[in-house]
Amino acid sequence: MAKSSVGKLSDLKPGMMKGAEVGGKMYLIANVEGSIFAMDGICSHQGGLLYQGRLMGNVVKCPKHGSEFDVRTAKNQKGPWIPFARAYDLKSYQTMVEGDDIFIDV
């Protein structure tokens, strides 16, 4: 595991999320009520960029087909709105805040 900087806490207020690319891979970083969470940033259904979706409490909704994931666990909560399609759980990552810097273990 490697600790990687993914942004500033002052830029990620509660209820906000952002995408962060580290080593060619996209991650979603979200602030839920002051706690920072990180997970894979690409939807497991058809590759939607989750940071372009909508954060509703602790759930991110994919902008492509509506799959929903809990940003705290990266678990799929609801599949896409396309019949017979499926989204799978993603991976979550440990976050650390040091001063104003946000880091994830990748």
C-alpha positions in Angstrom: 0.0 0.0 0.0 1.1 3.5 -0.8 -0.1 6.7 0.8 -1.2 9.2 -1.9 -2.3 12.8 -1.7 -5.8 13.3 -3.2 -6.6 16.9 -2.3 -7.3 19.5 0.4 -9.9 19.1 3.2 -10.7 22.8 2.8 -11.8 22.1 -0.8 -14.1 19.2 0.2 -16.9 20.5 2.5 -19.5 18.1 4.0 -21.8 16.8 1.3 -19.2 17.3 -1.5 -17.3 14.7 -3.5 -14.5 14.8 -6.1 -12.6 12.5 -8.4 -8.9 11.9 -7.9 -6.6 10.1 -10.2 -3.6 8.2 -8.7 -1.3 6.1 -10.8 -3.7 6.0 -13.7 -6.7 4.9 -11.6 -9.7 7.0 -10.7 -11.0 7.3 -7.1 -14.0 8.9 -5.6 -13.4 11.0 -2.5 -16.4 12.1 -0.5 -17.1 14.1 2.7 -20.1 12.7 4.6 -20.9 14.8 7.6 -17.2 15.6 8.2 -15.8 12.1 7.6 -13.8 11.5 4.5 -14.3 8.3 2.5 -12.5 6.9 -0.6 -13.6 4.2 -3.1 -13.2 3.1 -6.7 -14.3 6.0 -8.9 -15.7 4.1 -11.8 -19.1 2.4 -11.8 -19.0 -1.4 -12.1 -22.0 -1.4 -14.4 -20.7 0.5 -17.5 -17.8 2.7 -16.4 -19.6 5.9 -15.4 -17.4 8.4 -13.5 -19.0 8.4 -10.1 -17.7 11.9 -9.1 -19.9 13.2 -11.9 -23.0 11.7 -10.2 -24.9 12.9 -7.2 -24.1 12.4 -3.6 -27.2 11.9 -1.4 -26.1 11.6 2.2 -23.7 8.6 2.1 -24.9 7.2 -1.3 -23.5 8.2 -4.7 -25.7 7.8 -7.7 -23.9 7.0 -11.0 -24.6 9.6 -13.7 -24.9 7.0 -16.5 -27.6 4.5 -15.4 -28.4 5.3 -11.8 -26.5 2.6 -9.9 -26.1 3.6 -6.3 -23.1 2.9 -3.9 -22.6 3.6 -0.2 -19.4 5.7 -0.2 -18.5 4.4 3.3 -18.2 0.8 2.2 -18.3 0.9 -1.7 -21.1 -1.6 -1.6 -23.7 -1.5 -4.3 -27.0 -0.4 -2.9 -29.2 -0.4 -6.0 -28.5 -1.6 -9.5 -28.9 0.4 -12.7 -32.3 1.4 -13.9 -31.7 -0.8 -17.0 -33.7 -4.1 -16.8 -31.5 -7.3 -16.2 -28.3 -5.3 -15.8 -26.2 -5.4 -12.6 -23.7 -3.4 -10.8 -21.2 -5.0 -8.4 -19.6 -3.9 -5.2 -16.5 -1.7 -5.6 -13.5 -1.4 -3.3 -13.1 1.2 -0.5 -9.8 2.6 0.7 -8.5 3.9 4.0 -8.3 7.7 4.2 -6.1 9.9 6.4 -6.3 13.6 7.0 -3.1 15.4 8.0 -3.6 19.1 8.6 -5.5 20.2 5.4 -4.2 17.3 3.3 -6.3 14.2 2.4 -4.5 11.0 1.7 -5.6 7.5 0.7 -3.9 4.1 0.9 -3.8 2.6 -2.6 
